[in-house]
Amino acid sequence: MMNRIETEFLFALTNPGTEKALKLEAETMGLGWRSSYQRRGFVTFKADAPFSPDSLHAGIACARRLCLSLGKSTTRESAVGLLGDVALVHHARFHERRMQGVNGDGPPSSPGAGQLIGTVVELGETEFWSGVHRHARWTSPDPAGDAGIIMPENSPSRAWLKLEEAVRFFDLTITRQDIVVELGCAPGGVVLALLDRGVPVIGVDPAKMAEVVMASAIENRGDAPAGKPWFLHCRKPAAIASKRDLGQGVTWFMSDMNQSPEVVLAECARFCKMAPSIRGALMTLKLTDPAQVTGKARWFAALHEMGFKTIRLQQLSVHHKELALLAMK
């Protein structure tokens, strides 16, 4: 039975350009894994001891998918054959300079908790790799961690995709009863995604917002329409936004600022002090250097000091050299 497999060989799927960060993260975590083979978006490891599907819980942020490796084949049929009796098989391929999941017209149905999933990765016409993993919380339900979400034509930026994929990956519930403050909100991709969900937003950014977002703009909190989402634009740099700009009832902190992780976390701490009703934080961390991923332990410690209990760092398929950082109180 495939459920009884044990092997010391693993492979990880990642965004092209972050292979070095992936290997450095595994090394910093002290896992004892040795990288042995690499292609764009694909890295293999050999561990000191074998894993089973139930014991593979490394939590590597730069791995969009982490699998026990069953080996390499020259045809797709042979690769699928290595998976034996696994009922659900995901397919992935390196195509158009990115590691893609092979999806249909929209996000596939989510697997059940504990379900064994096979993955076949196509790296070339005669290079296919087979692997398995067990679906669990904080594991993408989609092939190669790629939800295949299509951005609407009226979205002013790709930040819309970052929000939508993060909501799907982390299984977040953000409702019209929430109020989100977002730093670095221009031109409004995240704001539009939230407004479409019925969620009011306070956006902090001195830059101009897109017209599609400004259609829901209000001048002050007192003008907020009953039962409708609204957008309040605080046209200031994040560093000088104040408690008065936020008002009462902010429940989420979000940031897509083009700043270092340390600056973003410092602003998160400041905003949490100004708005103690914040219960969740979702941030995009920009990695200008792969070595920055070694700061993960410090980032987590800083969030714990802010009162956050559940923390997860994850690369999403819509990212380039970025990571999504979720923290919940």
N, C-alpha and C positions, 0 to 999 in steps of 0.2 A: 504494500500500500504506500502511495506517495506521502501520506501523513506521517510515516515513520522515517522519512529521509533525514540523514545527518551528513553534513559535509563542512569542511573548513574553508571551502571556496565561496566567495560572495562577489556580486557585482552591484554597482550603483549607477543610476542614471542621474545626470546633472545637466545644467545649462552649459553649453559650449563657452569656454573661457573661464569656468570656475573649477576645472579639474584640480588645479593646484590647491585652491582653497579647500576642496573636499578632502584631499589627502592630508593637508596640514591640520584640518579639524580633527580627523581620525587620529592623527599622531598626538595632538594636544590632549585629546581625551584619554590617552593611555590605553587604547584598545589592544595594542600589540598586533595590529593588522599590518601586513606587508603588501604594498601595491605591486602588482606584477604585470599588468597589461593595461594599455590606455588607448582609446580613440576619442574623437571629439564627442563630448557628452556621455562618455562611458568609461568607467574605471573598475578594474577587478582587484580583489584583495584575497590574500590567504591568511587565515587566522591560526593561532597556535592550537586551538582545540575546535572540534566540530560543533556546529549549531544545528538545531532542529527548527522547523518553522515556528515553534512556540517559544523558542529562547532567543530569537533575533529581535532585540529591542534596543538598538544602539542609540537612536535619537540623533542622527547626524543631520544637521540643518541643511547642508549643501546637497544632500541626496534626495532628489525628487522621488526616487523609488530605490529601495534596498532589497535585494533578493539573495536567497541561497542559489548559487550557480550550479546548474546541472551540466554545463559544458557547451561546446561550440559545434555547430552543424553547418553543412554546405547548402542545405535546402530548408525551406520553411516547413515542409512536411516532416522532415527528420527532426527538426527542432520541436515541433508540436508533439511528435512521438515520444520524445524524452520526458514529457510531462505526464505520461501514463494516464491515470484515471482522474486527473484534475478536471472538474466540471467547468470552471470558469477560466477562460484564457484571454488575457489582454495582449494586444499587439502594439509594438512601438517601432519607430524607425528614425534614423537620422536622415532628415530630408529638408532641403532648402535652408541649410545651415543651422538647423535646430533639431533637438530631440523631440519628436512628436508622438503623441498617442494616436492610434488609429481609431477615430471615433466616427459615429454616424453624423446625422444632421444636428445633433444637440448633445448635451451631457447624458451619458449613459446612466442606467439605473444603478443605485449604490449597492454594493455587496453587503451581506449581513456580517455582523460582528463575529469574528472567529472563522470566517470562510477562507478556505485555502484558494489562492489565486495563482495561476501560472502566467508568466510573462515571456513572450518571444520578442527579441530585439533584433531588428534587421539593420546591420551596419554596412552592408554591401550586397552585391548580387549573389555572392556565395558565402556570406558570413552571417550566421544567425546564432544568437545565444539564448539559452533557455534558463529560466529561474522560477522560483516559487517564493511566496511570502504569505503570511497570515494577516487578514484584514483586521485592523483594530483602530481604536481612537488615535487621532493624530496621524493616520495613514490615509493618503489620498484614495478616494474610491474610484479614480479614473485611470485609464491606461497611461503609463509613464507619468502619472501625476499631472496629466493634461486634460482639463475639463472640456476643451473644445468650445468654450464660450465665445460667441460672436459679438463684437462690439457694435452698438447701433450707430447709424450714420450721423446722428445728431450729437454724439459724444465729443466734447472738445479735446479730450486727451486719452491716452492709454491707461491713465490712472483708474478709469472706469473698470477696466479689466482686472486691475490689481484688487480692487475692492470686491468685485463679484467672485473672483476665484478664491480670495481669502475667506469670504463668507461660506463658500461651498466646502473648502478644505477643512476649516475649523468648525464647521457646522454651527455658525453663529446665529443668534437670534437678536436682531436689532429692529425695533418696532417704532410706531408713531408715538409711543409714550416716552421714547428716548429723546435726548438732545445731544448732538455730536458737535464737538469743536474740532475743526481740522486745520492744522498748520501747513502752510505751503499749498493752499487750496487752488490757486490759479493754474490754468484757466477754468477748472471746474469738473474734471472727470469723476472724482470721488463724490463731489457734491451732487452731481446729476444722478449717480447711482443711488445715493441715499434718498434724494427727493423722489425718485421713481418708486422707492419702497415706502414712501409716506413719512420719512424721517426728517425732522427739522435740523438745520445745520447752521452753526456759526463758523464762518470761514475767516481765517487770519492770513492775510497776504496783501502787500501793498500793490501788487500787480492787478491788471484789469481782468475781470471775469467774462466768460462767454455769455452771449445774449440769452442762450437757452437756459442758463442758470439764473440770470438776472430777472427773468420773467417771474420768478418766485421770490424776489428780493423784497425785504421790508426795511424801513428806516430805523426802527427800534423795536425792542421786544414787546412794547405796548401795542404795536400795530399788527401783531401776529394773528392771522385769520384763524378762527375756530375750526377745528377739524380738517385743516389743510396743512401740508408741509410748507415750510418757509425757509428762506435763506437770509441771514444777516451777515453782511460783508464788513469785517473789521479791517480797514485798509491801513494796516500797520505792520512793521516787522514783528515777528513773533516775540522777540526779546523785550518789546515795550508794551505788549498787550497786557491789560490789567484785569483785576477782578470785576471792575465796573463794566468792562467790555463783555464779560461772560454772562452776568446776571445769575439767576438761580436755576438749579435743576439740570446742569450739564451731567450726563451720565457716561459719555464716551469721549476719550481723547484719541485723535488720529493725526498722523503726520506723514506727509510725503515730501518733506523739505529736502533740498539738495545740500545737506549738511552732514557732518560726521556723525557716527552713532553716538558719540559722547555728547555732542551738542543736542541731538534729538532727545536723549534720555534726560539731560539736564532740564530741558523745557518741559518734558513730561512731568518731572518732579515738581517744577514750579507751578504748572497748571493744576496738578493734583492738590497742591496746598491751597490754591485759589478756589478750587471747586471740589471740596471733599465728597461730593455726591458722585464723582466719577467712579464707575465700577469696572470699566474695561478700557484697555488701550490697544490700539492696532497701529503699528508703525512700519514704514518701509525704511530699512537701513541700507544706505548706499556704501558699497565696498569699493573704494578706489584702489585698494591694495589687498590681495588675497590674505595677507598676514593679519588683517584686521579681524578675521574670524576667530583668532585666538583670544579675543576679548570677550567671548561669549560668557564665561564664568563671571566676569566683572559686570556685564550687562544684567545678568540674572540677579546678582547680589544687589545691584542698585534698585531693581524693581522690587525685590523682597523688602528692602528698606522703605519703599513707598507704600507697602501694605498689600502688594499683589501676591496671591497664593499660587495661582496656576500660570505657568509661563511656558511658551513654546516658540521656538525659532525655526523658520522653515523657508526654503527656497521654493518659489512657485514657478510654473512654466512660463508665465507672462513676464517674469523678471528677466533682467539682463544680469549685471553683477550686483544683485540686490537680494535682500532677505526680508521676509515678513516676520515681525515680532509681535506676538500676542501676549497680553497679560490680563488676567482676570482676578478680581478681588473676591 
